Amino acid sequence: MVHYTPVSCALHSELELAILRKSPRLLKWVLESGEVREETITPVDLITRIEGEFLLFNTAQQERLEIRLDQIY
């Protein structure tokens, strides 16, 4: 995976608020394959690792996924 590019404080704050409120939101992101995915999700947590910051979320089908924040459109 490519080098992590930090995201804006505004996006980070928006995600934190959505997690606290358990607010579903439309999210568009790019997969490692280059495919773009768009889906309504429910954010669960923000995770920081050496590779970057990640969003843990549930899909409408209750699938739990994790994406790097810099992959979000």
HTML snippet that shows the backbone in 3Dmol.js (N, CA, C, O; Angstrom):
<script src="https://3Dmol.org/build/3Dmol-min.js"></script>
<div id="view" style="width:600px;height:400px;position:relative"></div>
<script>
const pdb = `
ATOM      1  N   MET A   1       0.849  -1.180   0.000  1.00  0.00           N
ATOM      2  CA  MET A   1       0.000   0.000   0.000  1.00  0.00           C
ATOM      3  C   MET A   1       0.889   1.234   0.000  1.00  0.00           C
ATOM      4  O   MET A   1       1.988   1.220   0.554  1.00  0.00           O
ATOM      5  N   VAL A   2       0.410   2.289  -0.619  1.00  0.00           N
ATOM      6  CA  VAL A   2       1.184   3.524  -0.721  1.00  0.00           C
ATOM      7  C   VAL A   2       1.287   4.229   0.617  1.00  0.00           C
ATOM      8  O   VAL A   2       0.566   3.914   1.565  1.00  0.00           O
ATOM      9  N   HIS A   3       2.187   5.179   0.674  1.00  0.00           N
ATOM     10  CA  HIS A   3       2.416   5.972   1.880  1.00  0.00           C
ATOM     11  C   HIS A   3       1.127   6.666   2.332  1.00  0.00           C
ATOM     12  O   HIS A   3       0.363   7.152   1.499  1.00  0.00           O
ATOM     13  N   TYR A   4       0.887   6.714   3.626  1.00  0.00           N
ATOM     14  CA  TYR A   4      -0.307   7.345   4.189  1.00  0.00           C
ATOM     15  C   TYR A   4      -0.224   8.861   4.070  1.00  0.00           C
ATOM     16  O   TYR A   4       0.802   9.462   4.391  1.00  0.00           O
ATOM     17  N   THR A   5      -1.306   9.473   3.608  1.00  0.00           N
ATOM     18  CA  THR A   5      -1.427  10.927   3.542  1.00  0.00           C
ATOM     19  C   THR A   5      -2.415  11.366   4.605  1.00  0.00           C
ATOM     20  O   THR A   5      -3.587  10.999   4.527  1.00  0.00           O
ATOM     21  N   PRO A   6      -1.985  12.148   5.606  1.00  0.00           N
ATOM     22  CA  PRO A   6      -2.898  12.578   6.663  1.00  0.00           C
ATOM     23  C   PRO A   6      -4.134  13.280   6.092  1.00  0.00           C
ATOM     24  O   PRO A   6      -4.048  14.003   5.099  1.00  0.00           O
ATOM     25  N   VAL A   7      -5.276  13.056   6.733  1.00  0.00           N
ATOM     26  CA  VAL A   7      -6.536  13.671   6.296  1.00  0.00           C
ATOM     27  C   VAL A   7      -6.765  14.969   7.055  1.00  0.00           C
ATOM     28  O   VAL A   7      -6.098  15.251   8.050  1.00  0.00           O
ATOM     29  N   SER A   8      -7.711  15.747   6.572  1.00  0.00           N
ATOM     30  CA  SER A   8      -8.006  17.030   7.213  1.00  0.00           C
ATOM     31  C   SER A   8      -8.607  16.818   8.604  1.00  0.00           C
ATOM     32  O   SER A   8      -9.237  15.797   8.880  1.00  0.00           O
ATOM     33  N   CYS A   9      -8.399  17.793   9.454  1.00  0.00           N
ATOM     34  CA  CYS A   9      -8.996  17.761  10.787  1.00  0.00           C
ATOM     35  C   CYS A   9     -10.522  17.773  10.686  1.00  0.00           C
ATOM     36  O   CYS A   9     -11.207  17.192  11.527  1.00  0.00           O
ATOM     37  N   ALA A  10     -11.046  18.432   9.661  1.00  0.00           N
ATOM     38  CA  ALA A  10     -12.498  18.505   9.479  1.00  0.00           C
ATOM     39  C   ALA A  10     -13.084  17.119   9.239  1.00  0.00           C
ATOM     40  O   ALA A  10     -14.107  16.775   9.832  1.00  0.00           O
ATOM     41  N   LEU A  11     -12.453  16.312   8.376  1.00  0.00           N
ATOM     42  CA  LEU A  11     -12.944  14.956   8.121  1.00  0.00           C
ATOM     43  C   LEU A  11     -12.833  14.111   9.380  1.00  0.00           C
ATOM     44  O   LEU A  11     -13.755  13.367   9.716  1.00  0.00           O
ATOM     45  N   HIS A  12     -11.720  14.221  10.071  1.00  0.00           N
ATOM     46  CA  HIS A  12     -11.505  13.455  11.303  1.00  0.00           C
ATOM     47  C   HIS A  12     -12.584  13.807  12.327  1.00  0.00           C
ATOM     48  O   HIS A  12     -13.162  12.912  12.943  1.00  0.00           O
ATOM     49  N   SER A  13     -12.859  15.081  12.515  1.00  0.00           N
ATOM     50  CA  SER A  13     -13.879  15.529  13.469  1.00  0.00           C
ATOM     51  C   SER A  13     -15.272  15.064  13.057  1.00  0.00           C
ATOM     52  O   SER A  13     -16.073  14.663  13.902  1.00  0.00           O
ATOM     53  N   GLU A  14     -15.557  15.118  11.765  1.00  0.00           N
ATOM     54  CA  GLU A  14     -16.850  14.675  11.239  1.00  0.00           C
ATOM     55  C   GLU A  14     -17.064  13.188  11.524  1.00  0.00           C
ATOM     56  O   GLU A  14     -18.159  12.775  11.907  1.00  0.00           O
ATOM     57  N   LEU A  15     -16.019  12.392  11.337  1.00  0.00           N
ATOM     58  CA  LEU A  15     -16.114  10.959  11.612  1.00  0.00           C
ATOM     59  C   LEU A  15     -16.271  10.689  13.107  1.00  0.00           C
ATOM     60  O   LEU A  15     -17.056   9.825  13.499  1.00  0.00           O
ATOM     61  N   GLU A  16     -15.528  11.423  13.952  1.00  0.00           N
ATOM     62  CA  GLU A  16     -15.659  11.252  15.400  1.00  0.00           C
ATOM     63  C   GLU A  16     -17.081  11.539  15.858  1.00  0.00           C
ATOM     64  O   GLU A  16     -17.633  10.804  16.678  1.00  0.00           O
ATOM     65  N   LEU A  17     -17.666  12.590  15.339  1.00  0.00           N
ATOM     66  CA  LEU A  17     -19.036  12.949  15.702  1.00  0.00           C
ATOM     67  C   LEU A  17     -20.028  11.880  15.235  1.00  0.00           C
ATOM     68  O   LEU A  17     -20.950  11.528  15.970  1.00  0.00           O
ATOM     69  N   ALA A  18     -19.845  11.371  14.035  1.00  0.00           N
ATOM     70  CA  ALA A  18     -20.718  10.316  13.515  1.00  0.00           C
ATOM     71  C   ALA A  18     -20.606   9.051  14.362  1.00  0.00           C
ATOM     72  O   ALA A  18     -21.600   8.353  14.561  1.00  0.00           O
ATOM     73  N   ILE A  19     -19.412   8.749  14.861  1.00  0.00           N
ATOM     74  CA  ILE A  19     -19.219   7.589  15.738  1.00  0.00           C
ATOM     75  C   ILE A  19     -19.976   7.799  17.046  1.00  0.00           C
ATOM     76  O   ILE A  19     -20.694   6.908  17.500  1.00  0.00           O
ATOM     77  N   LEU A  20     -19.817   8.962  17.645  1.00  0.00           N
ATOM     78  CA  LEU A  20     -20.498   9.255  18.911  1.00  0.00           C
ATOM     79  C   LEU A  20     -22.015   9.184  18.782  1.00  0.00           C
ATOM     80  O   LEU A  20     -22.702   8.701  19.682  1.00  0.00           O
ATOM     81  N   ARG A  21     -22.526   9.668  17.657  1.00  0.00           N
ATOM     82  CA  ARG A  21     -23.981   9.703  17.432  1.00  0.00           C
ATOM     83  C   ARG A  21     -24.508   8.410  16.801  1.00  0.00           C
ATOM     84  O   ARG A  21     -25.717   8.225  16.664  1.00  0.00           O
ATOM     85  N   LYS A  22     -23.582   7.518  16.420  1.00  0.00           N
ATOM     86  CA  LYS A  22     -23.962   6.287  15.699  1.00  0.00           C
ATOM     87  C   LYS A  22     -24.791   6.625  14.463  1.00  0.00           C
ATOM     88  O   LYS A  22     -25.781   5.962  14.156  1.00  0.00           O
ATOM     89  N   SER A  23     -24.359   7.673  13.766  1.00  0.00           N
ATOM     90  CA  SER A  23     -25.072   8.203  12.604  1.00  0.00           C
ATOM     91  C   SER A  23     -24.646   7.518  11.320  1.00  0.00           C
ATOM     92  O   SER A  23     -23.469   7.568  10.962  1.00  0.00           O
ATOM     93  N   PRO A  24     -25.573   6.880  10.618  1.00  0.00           N
ATOM     94  CA  PRO A  24     -25.242   6.336   9.299  1.00  0.00           C
ATOM     95  C   PRO A  24     -24.866   7.480   8.352  1.00  0.00           C
ATOM     96  O   PRO A  24     -25.367   8.597   8.484  1.00  0.00           O
ATOM     97  N   ARG A  25     -23.997   7.192   7.414  1.00  0.00           N
ATOM     98  CA  ARG A  25     -23.587   8.198   6.441  1.00  0.00           C
ATOM     99  C   ARG A  25     -23.181   7.514   5.152  1.00  0.00           C
ATOM    100  O   ARG A  25     -22.763   6.356   5.143  1.00  0.00           O
ATOM    101  N   LEU A  26     -23.311   8.246   4.078  1.00  0.00           N
ATOM    102  CA  LEU A  26     -22.882   7.751   2.774  1.00  0.00           C
ATOM    103  C   LEU A  26     -21.371   7.942   2.683  1.00  0.00           C
ATOM    104  O   LEU A  26     -20.858   9.042   2.885  1.00  0.00           O
ATOM    105  N   LEU A  27     -20.679   6.869   2.380  1.00  0.00           N
ATOM    106  CA  LEU A  27     -19.227   6.905   2.318  1.00  0.00           C
ATOM    107  C   LEU A  27     -18.772   6.376   0.962  1.00  0.00           C
ATOM    108  O   LEU A  27     -19.293   5.377   0.466  1.00  0.00           O
ATOM    109  N   LYS A  28     -17.812   7.044   0.381  1.00  0.00           N
ATOM    110  CA  LYS A  28     -17.239   6.633  -0.904  1.00  0.00           C
ATOM    111  C   LYS A  28     -15.738   6.477  -0.681  1.00  0.00           C
ATOM    112  O   LYS A  28     -15.076   7.394  -0.193  1.00  0.00           O
ATOM    113  N   TRP A  29     -15.200   5.292  -1.046  1.00  0.00           N
ATOM    114  CA  TRP A  29     -13.795   5.042  -0.843  1.00  0.00           C
ATOM    115  C   TRP A  29     -13.248   4.154  -1.954  1.00  0.00           C
ATOM    116  O   TRP A  29     -13.997   3.514  -2.692  1.00  0.00           O
ATOM    117  N   VAL A  30     -11.919   4.133  -2.052  1.00  0.00           N
ATOM    118  CA  VAL A  30     -11.261   3.330  -3.077  1.00  0.00           C
ATOM    119  C   VAL A  30     -10.619   2.118  -2.410  1.00  0.00           C
ATOM    120  O   VAL A  30      -9.945   2.248  -1.388  1.00  0.00           O
ATOM    121  N   LEU A  31     -10.831   0.940  -2.995  1.00  0.00           N
ATOM    122  CA  LEU A  31     -10.245  -0.300  -2.510  1.00  0.00           C
ATOM    123  C   LEU A  31      -8.814  -0.427  -3.002  1.00  0.00           C
ATOM    124  O   LEU A  31      -8.408   0.293  -3.914  1.00  0.00           O
ATOM    125  N   GLU A  32      -8.044  -1.330  -2.412  1.00  0.00           N
ATOM    126  CA  GLU A  32      -6.659  -1.543  -2.845  1.00  0.00           C
ATOM    127  C   GLU A  32      -6.585  -1.926  -4.326  1.00  0.00           C
ATOM    128  O   GLU A  32      -5.592  -1.640  -4.995  1.00  0.00           O
ATOM    129  N   SER A  33      -7.635  -2.570  -4.832  1.00  0.00           N
ATOM    130  CA  SER A  33      -7.675  -2.974  -6.241  1.00  0.00           C
ATOM    131  C   SER A  33      -7.878  -1.790  -7.179  1.00  0.00           C
ATOM    132  O   SER A  33      -7.729  -1.924  -8.394  1.00  0.00           O
ATOM    133  N   GLY A  34      -8.223  -0.619  -6.611  1.00  0.00           N
ATOM    134  CA  GLY A  34      -8.503   0.562  -7.414  1.00  0.00           C
ATOM    135  C   GLY A  34      -9.982   0.772  -7.662  1.00  0.00           C
ATOM    136  O   GLY A  34     -10.392   1.816  -8.168  1.00  0.00           O
ATOM    137  N   GLU A  35     -10.790  -0.231  -7.302  1.00  0.00           N
ATOM    138  CA  GLU A  35     -12.245  -0.137  -7.452  1.00  0.00           C
ATOM    139  C   GLU A  35     -12.805   0.865  -6.439  1.00  0.00           C
ATOM    140  O   GLU A  35     -12.384   0.895  -5.282  1.00  0.00           O
ATOM    141  N   VAL A  36     -13.751   1.675  -6.888  1.00  0.00           N
ATOM    142  CA  VAL A  36     -14.390   2.651  -6.002  1.00  0.00           C
ATOM    143  C   VAL A  36     -15.684   2.038  -5.467  1.00  0.00           C
ATOM    144  O   VAL A  36     -16.476   1.470  -6.219  1.00  0.00           O
ATOM    145  N   ARG A  37     -15.878   2.162  -4.182  1.00  0.00           N
ATOM    146  CA  ARG A  37     -17.074   1.626  -3.532  1.00  0.00           C
ATOM    147  C   ARG A  37     -17.815   2.774  -2.849  1.00  0.00           C
ATOM    148  O   ARG A  37     -17.191   3.661  -2.267  1.00  0.00           O
ATOM    149  N   GLU A  38     -19.128   2.753  -2.921  1.00  0.00           N
ATOM    150  CA  GLU A  38     -19.965   3.773  -2.273  1.00  0.00           C
ATOM    151  C   GLU A  38     -21.102   3.053  -1.581  1.00  0.00           C
ATOM    152  O   GLU A  38     -21.810   2.248  -2.187  1.00  0.00           O
ATOM    153  N   GLU A  39     -21.271   3.356  -0.287  1.00  0.00           N
ATOM    154  CA  GLU A  39     -22.269   2.640   0.495  1.00  0.00           C
ATOM    155  C   GLU A  39     -22.640   3.445   1.732  1.00  0.00           C
ATOM    156  O   GLU A  39     -21.849   4.253   2.220  1.00  0.00           O
ATOM    157  N   THR A  40     -23.841   3.220   2.229  1.00  0.00           N
ATOM    158  CA  THR A  40     -24.238   3.807   3.504  1.00  0.00           C
ATOM    159  C   THR A  40     -23.668   2.924   4.603  1.00  0.00           C
ATOM    160  O   THR A  40     -23.889   1.713   4.628  1.00  0.00           O
ATOM    161  N   ILE A  41     -22.933   3.549   5.505  1.00  0.00           N
ATOM    162  CA  ILE A  41     -22.248   2.814   6.578  1.00  0.00           C
ATOM    163  C   ILE A  41     -22.583   3.434   7.929  1.00  0.00           C
ATOM    164  O   ILE A  41     -23.101   4.548   8.008  1.00  0.00           O
ATOM    165  N   THR A  42     -22.277   2.690   8.990  1.00  0.00           N
ATOM    166  CA  THR A  42     -22.365   3.218  10.349  1.00  0.00           C
ATOM    167  C   THR A  42     -20.959   3.164  10.940  1.00  0.00           C
ATOM    168  O   THR A  42     -20.433   2.077  11.178  1.00  0.00           O
ATOM    169  N   PRO A  43     -20.344   4.319  11.180  1.00  0.00           N
ATOM    170  CA  PRO A  43     -18.990   4.349  11.739  1.00  0.00           C
ATOM    171  C   PRO A  43     -18.978   3.771  13.157  1.00  0.00           C
ATOM    172  O   PRO A  43     -19.901   4.002  13.938  1.00  0.00           O
ATOM    173  N   VAL A  44     -17.924   3.018  13.482  1.00  0.00           N
ATOM    174  CA  VAL A  44     -17.807   2.383  14.793  1.00  0.00           C
ATOM    175  C   VAL A  44     -16.645   2.950  15.597  1.00  0.00           C
ATOM    176  O   VAL A  44     -16.793   3.234  16.785  1.00  0.00           O
ATOM    177  N   ASP A  45     -15.471   3.120  14.946  1.00  0.00           N
ATOM    178  CA  ASP A  45     -14.293   3.566  15.689  1.00  0.00           C
ATOM    179  C   ASP A  45     -13.230   4.083  14.730  1.00  0.00           C
ATOM    180  O   ASP A  45     -13.224   3.746  13.546  1.00  0.00           O
ATOM    181  N   LEU A  46     -12.341   4.898  15.252  1.00  0.00           N
ATOM    182  CA  LEU A  46     -11.146   5.344  14.533  1.00  0.00           C
ATOM    183  C   LEU A  46      -9.951   4.672  15.195  1.00  0.00           C
ATOM    184  O   LEU A  46      -9.837   4.664  16.421  1.00  0.00           O
ATOM    185  N   ILE A  47      -9.068   4.112  14.390  1.00  0.00           N
ATOM    186  CA  ILE A  47      -7.925   3.359  14.890  1.00  0.00           C
ATOM    187  C   ILE A  47      -6.650   3.946  14.293  1.00  0.00           C
ATOM    188  O   ILE A  47      -6.591   4.226  13.096  1.00  0.00           O
ATOM    189  N   THR A  48      -5.633   4.132  15.128  1.00  0.00           N
ATOM    190  CA  THR A  48      -4.339   4.624  14.653  1.00  0.00           C
ATOM    191  C   THR A  48      -3.328   3.493  14.738  1.00  0.00           C
ATOM    192  O   THR A  48      -3.163   2.861  15.781  1.00  0.00           O
ATOM    193  N   ARG A  49      -2.659   3.254  13.623  1.00  0.00           N
ATOM    194  CA  ARG A  49      -1.601   2.245  13.530  1.00  0.00           C
ATOM    195  C   ARG A  49      -0.405   2.892  12.854  1.00  0.00           C
ATOM    196  O   ARG A  49      -0.478   4.030  12.391  1.00  0.00           O
ATOM    197  N   ILE A  50       0.680   2.166  12.805  1.00  0.00           N
ATOM    198  CA  ILE A  50       1.885   2.684  12.151  1.00  0.00           C
ATOM    199  C   ILE A  50       1.631   2.973  10.671  1.00  0.00           C
ATOM    200  O   ILE A  50       2.250   3.873  10.104  1.00  0.00           O
ATOM    201  N   GLU A  51       0.719   2.214  10.036  1.00  0.00           N
ATOM    202  CA  GLU A  51       0.416   2.395   8.615  1.00  0.00           C
ATOM    203  C   GLU A  51      -0.477   3.600   8.350  1.00  0.00           C
ATOM    204  O   GLU A  51      -0.628   4.012   7.200  1.00  0.00           O
ATOM    205  N   GLY A  52      -1.075   4.176   9.405  1.00  0.00           N
ATOM    206  CA  GLY A  52      -1.958   5.330   9.243  1.00  0.00           C
ATOM    207  C   GLY A  52      -3.187   5.219  10.126  1.00  0.00           C
ATOM    208  O   GLY A  52      -3.233   4.404  11.047  1.00  0.00           O
ATOM    209  N   GLU A  53      -4.187   6.050   9.834  1.00  0.00           N
ATOM    210  CA  GLU A  53      -5.435   6.050  10.596  1.00  0.00           C
ATOM    211  C   GLU A  53      -6.499   5.297   9.803  1.00  0.00           C
ATOM    212  O   GLU A  53      -6.557   5.386   8.576  1.00  0.00           O
ATOM    213  N   PHE A  54      -7.334   4.557  10.520  1.00  0.00           N
ATOM    214  CA  PHE A  54      -8.335   3.706   9.895  1.00  0.00           C
ATOM    215  C   PHE A  54      -9.709   3.961  10.491  1.00  0.00           C
ATOM    216  O   PHE A  54      -9.839   4.320  11.661  1.00  0.00           O
ATOM    217  N   LEU A  55     -10.729   3.770   9.667  1.00  0.00           N
ATOM    218  CA  LEU A  55     -12.114   3.839  10.110  1.00  0.00           C
ATOM    219  C   LEU A  55     -12.665   2.419  10.146  1.00  0.00           C
ATOM    220  O   LEU A  55     -12.610   1.695   9.152  1.00  0.00           O
ATOM    221  N   LEU A  56     -13.194   2.034  11.296  1.00  0.00           N
ATOM    222  CA  LEU A  56     -13.872   0.757  11.456  1.00  0.00           C
ATOM    223  C   LEU A  56     -15.357   1.056  11.351  1.00  0.00           C
ATOM    224  O   LEU A  56     -15.856   1.948  12.038  1.00  0.00           O
ATOM    225  N   PHE A  57     -16.077   0.321  10.497  1.00  0.00           N
ATOM    226  CA  PHE A  57     -17.491   0.618  10.297  1.00  0.00           C
ATOM    227  C   PHE A  57     -18.275  -0.633   9.931  1.00  0.00           C
ATOM    228  O   PHE A  57     -17.704  -1.655   9.550  1.00  0.00           O
ATOM    229  N   ASN A  58     -19.596  -0.533  10.054  1.00  0.00           N
ATOM    230  CA  ASN A  58     -20.514  -1.592   9.651  1.00  0.00           C
ATOM    231  C   ASN A  58     -21.237  -1.156   8.393  1.00  0.00           C
ATOM    232  O   ASN A  58     -21.637   0.001   8.259  1.00  0.00           O
ATOM    233  N   THR A  59     -21.403  -2.100   7.467  1.00  0.00           N
ATOM    234  CA  THR A  59     -22.188  -1.834   6.268  1.00  0.00           C
ATOM    235  C   THR A  59     -23.664  -2.083   6.580  1.00  0.00           C
ATOM    236  O   THR A  59     -24.002  -2.545   7.670  1.00  0.00           O
ATOM    237  N   ALA A  60     -24.529  -1.780   5.634  1.00  0.00           N
ATOM    238  CA  ALA A  60     -25.959  -2.022   5.801  1.00  0.00           C
ATOM    239  C   ALA A  60     -26.245  -3.519   5.977  1.00  0.00           C
ATOM    240  O   ALA A  60     -27.249  -3.898   6.580  1.00  0.00           O
ATOM    241  N   GLN A  61     -25.353  -4.365   5.446  1.00  0.00           N
ATOM    242  CA  GLN A  61     -25.507  -5.820   5.564  1.00  0.00           C
ATOM    243  C   GLN A  61     -24.830  -6.351   6.838  1.00  0.00           C
ATOM    244  O   GLN A  61     -24.666  -7.561   6.995  1.00  0.00           O
ATOM    245  N   GLN A  62     -24.442  -5.452   7.736  1.00  0.00           N
ATOM    246  CA  GLN A  62     -23.773  -5.776   9.006  1.00  0.00           C
ATOM    247  C   GLN A  62     -22.414  -6.434   8.813  1.00  0.00           C
ATOM    248  O   GLN A  62     -21.965  -7.209   9.657  1.00  0.00           O
ATOM    249  N   GLU A  63     -21.772  -6.123   7.711  1.00  0.00           N
ATOM    250  CA  GLU A  63     -20.396  -6.554   7.475  1.00  0.00           C
ATOM    251  C   GLU A  63     -19.493  -5.515   8.136  1.00  0.00           C
ATOM    252  O   GLU A  63     -19.671  -4.318   7.907  1.00  0.00           O
ATOM    253  N   ARG A  64     -18.544  -5.940   8.936  1.00  0.00           N
ATOM    254  CA  ARG A  64     -17.616  -5.002   9.578  1.00  0.00           C
ATOM    255  C   ARG A  64     -16.376  -4.866   8.713  1.00  0.00           C
ATOM    256  O   ARG A  64     -15.700  -5.850   8.413  1.00  0.00           O
ATOM    257  N   LEU A  65     -16.085  -3.629   8.313  1.00  0.00           N
ATOM    258  CA  LEU A  65     -14.941  -3.341   7.453  1.00  0.00           C
ATOM    259  C   LEU A  65     -14.066  -2.273   8.081  1.00  0.00           C
ATOM    260  O   LEU A  65     -14.459  -1.588   9.025  1.00  0.00           O
ATOM    261  N   GLU A  66     -12.877  -2.153   7.533  1.00  0.00           N
ATOM    262  CA  GLU A  66     -11.908  -1.161   7.988  1.00  0.00           C
ATOM    263  C   GLU A  66     -11.220  -0.585   6.756  1.00  0.00           C
ATOM    264  O   GLU A  66     -10.791  -1.328   5.873  1.00  0.00           O
ATOM    265  N   ILE A  67     -11.119   0.745   6.700  1.00  0.00           N
ATOM    266  CA  ILE A  67     -10.417   1.381   5.590  1.00  0.00           C
ATOM    267  C   ILE A  67      -9.506   2.474   6.126  1.00  0.00           C
ATOM    268  O   ILE A  67      -9.756   3.060   7.180  1.00  0.00           O
ATOM    269  N   ARG A  68      -8.448   2.731   5.379  1.00  0.00           N
ATOM    270  CA  ARG A  68      -7.576   3.839   5.736  1.00  0.00           C
ATOM    271  C   ARG A  68      -8.273   5.145   5.409  1.00  0.00           C
ATOM    272  O   ARG A  68      -8.922   5.258   4.369  1.00  0.00           O
ATOM    273  N   LEU A  69      -8.147   6.126   6.277  1.00  0.00           N
ATOM    274  CA  LEU A  69      -8.857   7.399   6.092  1.00  0.00           C
ATOM    275  C   LEU A  69      -8.487   8.100   4.802  1.00  0.00           C
ATOM    276  O   LEU A  69      -9.328   8.779   4.214  1.00  0.00           O
ATOM    277  N   ASP A  70      -7.244   7.954   4.340  1.00  0.00           N
ATOM    278  CA  ASP A  70      -6.858   8.645   3.118  1.00  0.00           C
ATOM    279  C   ASP A  70      -7.401   7.961   1.850  1.00  0.00           C
ATOM    280  O   ASP A  70      -7.111   8.404   0.738  1.00  0.00           O
ATOM    281  N   GLN A  71      -8.180   6.896   2.012  1.00  0.00           N
ATOM    282  CA  GLN A  71      -8.825   6.229   0.887  1.00  0.00           C
ATOM    283  C   GLN A  71     -10.267   6.714   0.698  1.00  0.00           C
ATOM    284  O   GLN A  71     -10.953   6.296  -0.235  1.00  0.00           O
ATOM    285  N   ILE A  72     -10.718   7.602   1.596  1.00  0.00           N
ATOM    286  CA  ILE A  72     -12.085   8.134   1.548  1.00  0.00           C
ATOM    287  C   ILE A  72     -12.132   9.328   0.600  1.00  0.00           C
ATOM    288  O   ILE A  72     -11.234  10.170   0.594  1.00  0.00           O
ATOM    289  N   TYR A  73     -13.199   9.386  -0.204  1.00  0.00           N
ATOM    290  CA  TYR A  73     -13.437  10.529  -1.101  1.00  0.00           C
ATOM    291  C   TYR A  73     -14.271  11.550  -0.384  1.00  0.00           C
ATOM    292  O   TYR A  73     -14.592  12.595  -0.951  1.00  0.00           O
TER     293      TYR A  73
END
`;
const viewer = $3Dmol.createViewer("view");
viewer.addModel(pdb, "pdb");
viewer.setStyle({}, {cartoon: {color: "spectrum"}});
viewer.zoomTo();
viewer.render();
</script>
